[in-house]
Amino acid sequence: MTTRISPIVSVDWLEERAGDADLVIADVRSFDSYRAGHIPGAIHADLATLRLGSSSPEAIAAWTGRLQSVVDTLGLEPEKTAVFHEDFSGTMAAYGVWLLDAAGFGNGVMLDGGISAWRASGHALTTDDQLPKSSLTSVQVDQSVLATAGQILGSLNNLDDTETYNGAPNLVDTRGANEYGMGSIPGAINVDWTRNLDAEGRFKPTEELAGMYAQTGLDPAVPVTSYCAGGFRAANTYVVLRALGYTGARNYAPSWAEWGQRPDTPIERHR
């Protein structure tokens, strides 16, 4: 497996490594956008089919099969670093990073600022299609980065266990304030994922992000789960938390689409 690096990389980082045999550049925008112009050497990667809708073992097993198929088709391997990108530091690229963590590879990164930053640095795009080189690498889901409804319910039943949680919040609702106000997982704090970005669509400086999350009461030593409506916005915050040293960061990928519909999951109202 490749040496663990920051999940967020710069244009300069990518430029220095472009053409390396152990690097996969994955454009996760629409295929039409990819065909209109993309980073040289980039393949097109459709990750939208990899949304996980349920925490049930059957759903996770079926999702693992779809993930295996995409990993094989795109030629993703533990020995290669995959750089996911879109137009800016968005949610789909972040989801790609989380997917490779969930696949047990731990070798996904995202390009800060995406193609907008690439072009702003004076680099050209190409319309030449790059076909992926298929591979066959076994996916073993890493449950430490995939939160489930059952795990969260278990943590809610033990919120008074200060030895485990030290009184710190361990759930981040990454949706907008209006969505959060209509209902959230009990105890979740609301940090809209867009607060991770500056006006140019790049991640804010590390020191600023660290301060923002520290003010919420989050503790890097406490496992923390992010969620949204379907796991994509939550993935962006997952990547940021990982970059900040929250080693216990997890994505509740089924998110509110599951939690808000189950009869056994409590909801906290904020309005």
N, C-alpha and C positions, 0 to 999 in steps of 0.2 A: 504494500500500500504506500501511496505517496506520503511524504512528510506533511503533517498538518500545518496549514498556513491560515492566514486570516481569510474569512469567507468573503471579504470585500477587497477587490484589487483595482488598481488605477490603470488608466490608459498607458502610462509609461511602463507599468509592469507587463501589460499585454504586448506592447510593442517590442520589448526586449525578448520576449519568448515566442513571438509569432513564427510559425514554421517548425517549432519543436515537434518531434515525433510523438512525444508523450502529452501533447496538448490538444484538446478538443474545444473548438469555439462553437458555441451553440446559440443560434438566433431563435428566440422564443416568440417573436412577433408573428403576425399572420403571414401566410405564405405569399400573399400579394405584396406585402411590405418587404418581405425578404427578396422577392424577385425584382422589386423596384430598385434595390441597392442595399448591400450588406457589407460587413467587414470581410476583407479578403480571407479566404480559407474557412469561413463560417459555414456550418451546415444548418439546415432548418430543423427545428425540434418542436413538435406539437405536444405540449404537456397538458392541454386542457382535458384530455381524456383520462388523466390520472387523478381527478378529484375523488376523494374518499368520502362517501356519503354516510357511512355508519361505522360504529365501533364494534359491531358484532364480529365474532371470529370468522364467520362465513364471508362477510363483506371484506374484511381485511385479507382473507385468502384470495378472493377474486381480484382485489386491487393489486395484490402482490404479483399475481399472474400478468396483469396488464403492465405493471412496472417492469417485470422481467422482459416482456416483449419489446417495450420501448428501449430499455437498456441494450438489448441485443441488437435492435435495428440501428440505433445511433452509434454503436461501437463504443459504448462507455465501459470502462474497465477500472478496477481499483488502482492500476499502475499509471493511469492517465489523469491529468487534471482537466476538468470540464469547466469552461468559462461561459456562464449563461449571461445573456444580455438582451435588453429590449431598447426602447427609445430613451429611457431614463432609468433611475434606480427603482424599478417598479416591483410589482408583486409576483409576476410570473417568473422572472429571473430568480427571485428569492425562493420561489417554490421549487425551482430546479435544484438549488443548493440543498434545500431541506430533503428533497427526494433522494439525492445521493447519500445523504446522512442516513435516511430511513432505510436505504438499500444496503447499508452496512459498508459503504465505500468511504465516506468521509472525505471526498476529494473534489467537491463542487465549490466553485466560487462565482461571484457575480461582478460584472464590470460596473464600477461606480460611474453613474451618469450615462451609461449605455452608449448608444450610437451618437446621441447628441454631444456627449463629451468627446467621443472619438473624432467627430467632424470638427468640433471646436478646437481641437489640438492640431488641426491641419491635415488630418489623414483622409485619404480618399476611400470611397466605397466602390464596390464592383457589382456587376450584374451576372458574373459568371457563377453558375450553379456549382456547388460542391456536394458531391454525393457522400453520405456517411459510409464508413467501412464497418460492416456488421461484425459482431463478436458473439461469443457465448460465455457469459460470466454469470455464475449463480448469485441470485439476490437472496440475502438473508436479512429479513426485516429487523432493524435495531429498535426494539421496543422502548429503549431509553429516550428516544427523541419523538416518539409517537404517543401522545396522550390519548386515553380513551375515556368515555363517559363513566365507565365503572371506576377507573382510577380517580377521577375527579370527585365522584360521589364519595369514594372512600376517604379522600383528603378532607372533604367537607364534614364528614363525621368525626374527624380528629383535629378540628381547628384549635382545640384547647391544648393540644399536645405541643407545648412550647419547646420541648426538647428537640422536636423534629423541625418546627417551623420558626422558632424564636419570635413568634408574634408577627412576623413579616408577611405581607401579602404574597401570594404565589400564583395569582391569576391576572393576566393582562388582557382586557377586552380592547382589541385594536380597531373596532368599528368607530363610526362617527358618533358624536354626542347624542344625536337624535335616536339612533338605533340603540345605544346604550341606555338612554333614558326610558325607552319602552320596555326594557327588561334585560337583565344580565345574569350570569352565573353568580350566586351569592358570594360576596367578598371580593369580586373582581374589581380592579381599578381600571379606569378608562384612559388609555393613551392612544389617541387616533394615530394610525400608522403614518399618516402624512406628516406628522410632526418629526419624523425621522429625517425628512428631506429639507433642503434649502430651496430658494426660489428658482434655482436652475435645474431642479430635479436630481441633485446629487445628495449623498448623505452629508448631514451636518458634521462638523469636526468631532473627532472622538471625545474630546474633553467636554464639549457641549452636550453630546448624547449621554455621556456618563453622568453628568450633573443632572440632566433631565430625569433619568430613571432613578437616580439616587434620591431625588426629592420625593418620589412616589413612595419611598419606603422599601423598595425592593432590595434584597440582599443577594449579592452574587454567590453566596455560599448556600442559598436556599433554592431547591429546584423550582423553576418558574415555567408556567404554561401560558402560551399565547393562543388566542382564538379570535375568530371574526364570524363571518357567515358561512364560509366554505373552505377556510384553510389557506387562502392565498395572501390576503392582507396580513394574517397572522404569521405567515412565513417571512415577510419582510421584517417584522419585529423580532422573530426568531433569529434571523441572520444578524441583526444589530446586537441583540443580547449576547449571542455567541462571540461576536467581535469584541464586545466589552468584557468578556471573561466570565459570563454566566454559563458555567460548564454544564449546569443542569437544565438548560433551556429545552423546552419541548413545544411541539405544535399539536394542538387538538384539531386535527385536520377536518373531521366532520363538523366541528364548530356548532354555531347556533342553528344551522339547518337540521341538525340532529337534536341538540339539547332542547331547543324550543318546542319540539314536537313530541318528545317522550313524556309519558304520563308520570314517570318516577323521578324526574329531574326538577328540583326546585328552582324558582325564578325570583330574583330580587328586582322590584320596581323602583325607579328613581324619579317618577313624576306622578 
